[in-house]
């Protein structure tokens, strides 16, 4: 199933990777690879995505939780495609990305 990645999502990934790289050489590269692997899993539909926490309460929005990093890959599921709408750090306000969902 094809995926669409929002520009804001790519910016979040780049900012997080830069922060990790500044903290520890090579860690930004590891983060970027984890995000790319998550995109591949989502596109390949090889794992079921997890529901969002109750406070989000959006039926068509799911997440893939990264193992090594405290981030969710937030996905809006449509019948024919998936849109990655955020790479959300667990410490950010839940649902901050809601305005990225087009009605």
TORTIDREN-19404 format. One record per residue (C-alpha): residue number from 1; residue in three letters; x, y, z. Coordinates in Angstrom, 1 decimal. Layout:
residues N
> NUM;ALA;X;Y;Z
...
//
This chain:
residues 103
> 1;UNK;0.0;0.0;0.0
> 2;UNK;1.5;3.4;-1.0
> 3;UNK;2.4;5.9;1.7
> 4;UNK;2.4;9.6;1.6
> 5;UNK;4.8;11.5;4.0
> 6;UNK;3.9;15.1;5.0
> 7;UNK;6.6;17.8;4.8
> 8;UNK;6.1;18.5;8.5
> 9;UNK;6.9;14.9;9.2
> 10;UNK;10.1;15.0;7.3
> 11;UNK;11.1;18.2;9.1
> 12;UNK;10.4;16.5;12.5
> 13;UNK;12.6;13.6;11.5
> 14;UNK;15.5;15.9;10.3
> 15;UNK;15.3;17.9;13.6
> 16;UNK;15.3;14.8;15.8
> 17;UNK;18.2;13.2;13.8
> 18;UNK;20.2;16.4;14.1
> 19;UNK;19.6;16.6;17.8
> 20;UNK;20.6;12.9;18.3
> 21;UNK;23.7;13.5;16.2
> 22;UNK;24.7;16.5;18.2
> 23;UNK;24.3;14.4;21.4
> 24;UNK;26.3;11.4;20.2
> 25;UNK;28.1;11.0;16.9
> 26;UNK;26.3;8.3;14.8
> 27;UNK;23.1;8.4;16.8
> 28;UNK;21.4;10.7;14.4
> 29;UNK;22.2;8.2;11.6
> 30;UNK;20.8;5.4;13.8
> 31;UNK;17.6;7.4;14.3
> 32;UNK;17.2;8.1;10.6
> 33;UNK;17.7;4.4;9.9
> 34;UNK;15.0;3.5;12.5
> 35;UNK;12.6;5.9;10.9
> 36;UNK;13.3;4.6;7.4
> 37;UNK;12.8;1.0;8.6
> 38;UNK;9.5;2.1;10.1
> 39;UNK;8.4;3.7;6.8
> 40;UNK;9.2;0.4;5.1
> 41;UNK;7.1;-1.6;7.6
> 42;UNK;4.2;0.7;7.2
> 43;UNK;4.4;0.7;3.4
> 44;UNK;4.8;-3.1;3.3
> 45;UNK;1.9;-3.6;5.8
> 46;UNK;4.0;-6.2;7.6
> 47;UNK;3.0;-5.3;11.1
> 48;UNK;-0.4;-4.1;12.4
> 49;UNK;-0.3;-0.6;13.7
> 50;UNK;-1.2;0.2;17.2
> 51;UNK;-4.2;2.3;18.2
> 52;UNK;-3.5;5.8;19.5
> 53;UNK;-3.9;6.4;23.3
> 54;UNK;-7.5;7.1;24.4
> 55;UNK;-7.0;10.9;24.7
> 56;UNK;-6.4;11.1;20.9
> 57;UNK;-9.6;9.2;20.1
> 58;UNK;-9.3;9.2;16.3
> 59;UNK;-10.4;5.9;14.6
> 60;UNK;-8.3;6.2;11.4
> 61;UNK;-5.1;7.3;13.1
> 62;UNK;-2.7;4.6;14.2
> 63;UNK;0.9;4.5;15.3
> 64;UNK;4.1;2.5;15.0
> 65;UNK;6.2;2.8;18.2
> 66;UNK;9.9;2.9;17.6
> 67;UNK;11.8;0.4;19.7
> 68;UNK;15.0;2.3;20.4
> 69;UNK;13.8;5.9;20.4
> 70;UNK;10.9;7.5;22.3
> 71;UNK;8.9;8.3;19.2
> 72;UNK;5.7;7.2;17.5
> 73;UNK;5.3;7.2;13.7
> 74;UNK;1.7;8.6;13.4
> 75;UNK;-0.3;7.3;10.4
> 76;UNK;-3.6;8.2;9.0
> 77;UNK;-5.1;5.1;7.3
> 78;UNK;-7.2;5.5;4.2
> 79;UNK;-8.7;2.5;2.2
> 80;UNK;-6.1;3.0;-0.6
> 81;UNK;-3.1;4.7;1.1
> 82;UNK;-1.5;5.6;4.3
> 83;UNK;-0.3;9.1;5.2
> 84;UNK;2.5;9.6;7.8
> 85;UNK;1.4;12.7;9.6
> 86;UNK;3.9;12.9;12.4
> 87;UNK;7.1;11.6;14.0
> 88;UNK;5.9;12.4;17.5
> 89;UNK;8.2;12.4;20.6
> 90;UNK;6.6;10.8;23.6
> 91;UNK;7.1;13.9;25.6
> 92;UNK;5.2;16.2;23.2
> 93;UNK;1.6;17.1;23.8
> 94;UNK;-0.6;14.2;22.6
> 95;UNK;-2.4;15.1;19.3
> 96;UNK;-0.4;18.2;18.6
> 97;UNK;-0.4;17.1;14.9
> 98;UNK;-4.3;17.0;14.6
> 99;UNK;-4.2;20.1;12.4
> 100;UNK;-2.3;18.1;9.8
> 101;UNK;-5.4;15.9;9.1
> 102;UNK;-7.4;17.2;6.1
> 103;UNK;-11.1;16.6;6.5
//
